[in-house]
Amino acid sequence: MFKVLRLVLLFAILAPLPVSMAAQDTVNRADGLAAWERVYEVTSHPRCANCHVGPSDRPMWSGSSYGKVRPHGMNIQAGDSRIGAETIPCQTCHTVSDRGNPAPHAAPRVDTAWMLAPPEAHWFGQPSEVICNQLRDPERNGGRTPEELAEHLGHDIILHWAWSPGGTREAAPYSLAEHISDLEVWDAAGTPCPDD
């Protein structure tokens, strides 16, 4: 019974969020840029950026609990597939369990679809304007509109985990709902970037 309740609670936390985009041109540029800077705080946070490593096939370990920035331990390389299939699949350690894995450096167990982001979605160590231009470019954001980016956040369980990582792990800034709201405001302002 306890196991069932834990599963229900887990899926309640990770349930898809509704997305309702604000009307276009209803937000001024300054407010749009302010929303973008909060979006940047999330995208550049180690909880998100460690798997957005660009052309490299090595996920990173960085953040307050890691000390110095370094590549993922055990010489993990995701290969061309980005899922580690050429060497050892990410899901070998990143399994699914209702018991989670709360130790700070233990493999999270929220989904078996763990993988690196595509090379064009390079966030690790990138400045605000680079990530901003990447996210508004359908050629580099998976062919998504800003609305679809928000929907992607609302439905991807691994992304939800960034705000509820468990144990003493540092969560991504703000909340998932606030992050989606900031994307909506940024979109309504015409997706401004700092270098426009």
Salt bridges, closest charged atoms under 4 A:
ASP137 OD2 - ARG140 NE 2.92
GLU170 OE2 - HIS45 NE2 3.27
ASP182 OD1 - ARG38 NH2 2.88
ASP196 OD2 - ARG29 NH1 3.95
ASP196 OD1 - ARG136 NH2 2.70
